[in-house]
Amino acid sequence: MSAPNPHPPTRNHLIGALPAATYERLLPHFDPVVLPLGWSVYESGERMAHVYFPTEGIVSRLYVLQDGASAEMAITGNEGVVGISLFMGGESTISRAVVQSAGYAYRLKAALVKSEFARGDEFQYLLLRFTQALITQMSQTAVCNRYHTIEQQLCRWLLLSLDRLSTNQLVMTQELIANMLGVRRGGVTDAARHLQVAGLIEYARGKITVLDRPKLEARACECYAVVKRESDRLLSHFRAVSSAR
């Protein structure tokens, strides 16, 4: 999927927070790639050859059951990295990563990421800070899927996705949303209809446009706020580190 990327690597917040010396050392090794909608970044059990730093778009981390059913555990945009298992000690992962919203990324080879991580400097620290935020998101998703309604889950999912996009519109069919949330398509259809009738969203031809974000946030469960606070804390840290330099 190598292709020109219209953004510099620093469009990714984690990369933008790297010390100048580390960034200059890694710069020649960043491989620009396109992230087409639906592309599988890696499959469950597959040996990971790269980690990806999105500059635009969203990558969803899914757990896939033996019967083919799936449920989303977390999403990543330009705030972080896709492929944490590689630097956390594994060569593969039990989850699947698929592009939820098309965009671009830069990737680094596995061997280079491991050697840089082993240095124990700022690169390692930033990766671990992002991993902490990702774990928070995964934990809260598990709680949300267990205790909250499909409509609340849909609101949470829409808001988390919008936080990682530059527009108020998502290209996504109800069937794909159902697969992400691990629920019946009929449940997503009913929830989307309720939100549309209330004037919060508009859904047509596979495109969801959020019309009233404040009301959407009011309908979401507490899980969104928990994840948003952790994400904001992460981004604030990245920006503070970058500004200090």
C-alpha positions in Angstrom: 0.0 0.0 0.0 3.0 2.3 -0.4 1.9 5.6 -1.8 2.6 9.4 -1.5 1.3 10.9 1.8 0.1 14.5 1.5 1.0 15.1 5.2 4.4 15.2 7.0 5.0 12.5 9.6 4.6 15.1 12.3 0.8 15.3 11.4 0.7 12.2 13.7 0.7 13.6 17.3 3.0 10.9 18.7 5.6 11.5 16.0 5.2 15.3 16.4 6.2 14.9 20.1 9.5 13.2 19.4 12.8 14.9 20.2 14.4 16.5 17.2 17.3 14.1 17.2 15.0 11.0 17.4 12.8 12.4 14.6 15.7 13.1 12.3 17.1 9.6 13.0 13.8 8.0 12.1 12.8 10.3 9.2 14.6 8.4 6.4 12.8 5.2 7.5 9.2 6.4 7.4 7.4 4.7 4.6 4.3 6.6 3.4 1.2 4.4 2.8 -2.4 5.0 1.9 -5.2 3.5 4.1 -8.1 2.6 1.8 -11.5 2.0 3.4 -11.8 -1.7 4.5 -8.1 -2.5 4.1 -6.8 -5.1 6.6 -3.7 -3.6 8.2 -3.0 -6.9 9.9 -4.9 -10.1 10.6 -5.2 -12.1 13.9 -2.2 -14.3 14.4 -0.3 -12.8 11.5 3.4 -11.9 12.0 3.6 -8.1 12.1 6.1 -6.6 9.8 5.4 -2.9 10.6 3.8 -0.4 12.9 1.6 2.3 11.5 1.4 6.0 12.4 -1.8 7.4 10.9 -1.8 11.0 9.8 -5.5 10.9 8.6 -8.2 8.3 8.9 -9.1 5.7 11.5 -8.0 2.1 12.1 -10.3 -0.1 14.1 -9.0 -3.0 16.3 -11.4 -5.9 16.1 -11.7 -9.3 17.9 -12.9 -11.9 15.5 -14.6 -15.1 16.7 -14.3 -18.5 15.1 -17.8 -18.2 13.5 -16.7 -14.9 11.8 -18.6 -12.6 14.2 -16.5 -9.6 15.4 -16.6 -6.7 17.9 -14.5 -3.6 18.0 -12.2 -3.1 20.9 -10.6 0.3 20.1 -9.9 2.8 17.3 -6.8 4.8 16.5 -6.4 7.9 14.5 -3.5 10.4 14.2 -3.1 10.5 18.0 -1.1 7.3 18.0 0.1 4.1 16.5 -1.3 0.8 15.2 0.6 -2.3 16.2 1.4 -2.0 19.9 1.9 -5.8 20.3 5.1 -5.6 18.3 6.9 -3.3 20.8 5.1 -4.8 23.8 6.9 -8.1 23.3 4.8 -10.0 20.7 5.3 -10.8 17.0 1.6 -11.1 16.4 -1.7 -10.2 18.0 -5.1 -11.9 18.6 -7.0 -9.0 17.1 -7.5 -7.7 13.6 -6.9 -4.2 12.4 -9.0 -2.8 9.6 -9.3 0.7 8.1 -12.6 2.2 9.3 -12.2 5.6 7.7 -9.8 6.0 4.7 -6.7 8.1 5.1 -2.9 8.0 5.2 -0.1 6.8 7.4 3.6 6.3 7.8 5.0 2.9 8.8 8.2 1.7 10.3 9.7 -1.7 10.0 9.4 -4.0 13.0 13.1 -4.4 13.6 13.7 -0.7 13.7 10.8 -0.1 16.1 12.1 -2.8 18.5 15.6 -1.4 18.5 14.4 2.2 19.0 12.1 1.0 21.8 14.9 -0.8 23.5 16.9 2.4 23.8 14.5 3.4 26.6 14.4 7.1 25.6 11.5 9.4 24.7 10.3 7.2 21.9 9.6 4.3 24.3 8.0 6.7 26.8 5.6 8.1 24.2 4.6 4.7 22.9 3.9 3.6 26.5 1.8 6.7 27.2 -0.3 6.0 24.1 -0.7 2.3 25.1 -2.0 3.4 28.4 -4.7 5.5 26.7 -5.5 2.6 24.4 -6.0 0.2 27.3 -8.4 2.7 28.9 -10.4 2.8 25.6 -10.5 -1.0 25.4 -11.5 -1.4 29.0 -14.3 1.1 28.7 -15.5 -0.5 25.4 -15.9 -3.8 27.2 -18.0 -2.1 30.0 -20.1 -0.2 27.5 -20.9 -3.3 25.4 -22.0 -5.1 28.6 -24.1 -2.5 30.3 -25.3 0.1 27.9 -28.0 0.2 25.2 -27.2 0.0 21.5 -28.2 3.6 21.0 -25.7 4.7 23.7 -23.0 2.5 22.1 -23.7 4.0 18.7 -23.5 7.5 20.2 -20.1 6.7 21.8 -18.8 5.1 18.6 -19.9 8.1 16.5 -18.3 10.6 18.9 -15.0 8.7 19.2 -14.8 8.5 15.4 -15.6 12.2 14.9 -12.8 13.1 17.4 -10.4 11.5 15.0 -11.7 13.1 11.8 -11.6 16.7 10.4 -15.3 16.6 9.3 -18.7 15.8 10.8 -19.4 13.0 8.3 -18.5 9.3 8.3 -18.8 6.9 5.4 -20.1 3.7 7.0 -22.9 1.2 6.3 -25.2 0.1 9.1 -24.0 -3.5 8.5 -20.4 -2.5 9.2 -21.4 -0.5 12.3 -23.2 -3.6 13.6 -20.0 -5.6 13.0 -17.9 -3.0 14.8 -20.3 -3.0 17.8 -20.9 -6.7 17.8 -24.7 -6.3 17.7 -27.5 -7.1 15.3 -27.9 -4.9 12.2 -31.6 -4.4 13.2 -30.5 -2.9 16.5 -28.2 -0.4 14.7 -31.0 0.5 12.3 -33.4 1.2 15.1 -30.9 3.3 17.0 -29.9 5.3 13.9 -33.5 5.9 13.2 -34.1 7.3 16.7 -31.1 9.6 16.4 -32.2 10.8 12.9 -35.8 11.5 14.0 -34.4 13.5 16.9 -32.4 15.6 14.5 -29.0 14.5 15.8 -27.8 12.7 12.6 -28.6 12.3 9.0 -28.1 8.9 7.4 -28.2 8.4 3.6 -26.4 6.2 1.1 -23.9 4.9 3.6 -23.0 8.4 4.9 -23.7 9.5 8.5 -23.6 13.3 9.1 -23.7 14.5 12.7 -26.0 17.5 12.8 -26.1 18.2 16.6 -23.0 17.1 18.4 -23.9 18.5 21.9 -27.2 16.6 21.9 -25.3 13.5 20.7 -22.9 13.8 23.6 -25.9 14.2 26.0 -27.3 10.9 24.7 -24.0 9.0 25.0 -23.2 7.0 28.1 -20.5 7.9 30.6 -18.0 5.7 28.7 -17.4 8.3 26.0 -16.5 11.0 28.6 -14.0 8.6 30.3 -12.2 7.8 27.0 -12.3 11.4 25.9 -10.7 12.6 29.1 -7.8 10.1 28.7 -7.4 10.9 25.0 -7.3 14.7 25.8 -4.8 14.1 28.5 -2.6 12.2 26.1 -2.8 14.8 23.4 -2.2 17.6 25.9 1.0 15.9 26.9 2.1 15.4 23.3 1.5 19.0 22.5 3.2 20.2 25.7 6.3 18.1 24.9 6.3 19.4 21.3 5.9 23.0 22.3 8.7 22.8 24.9 11.1 21.9 22.1 
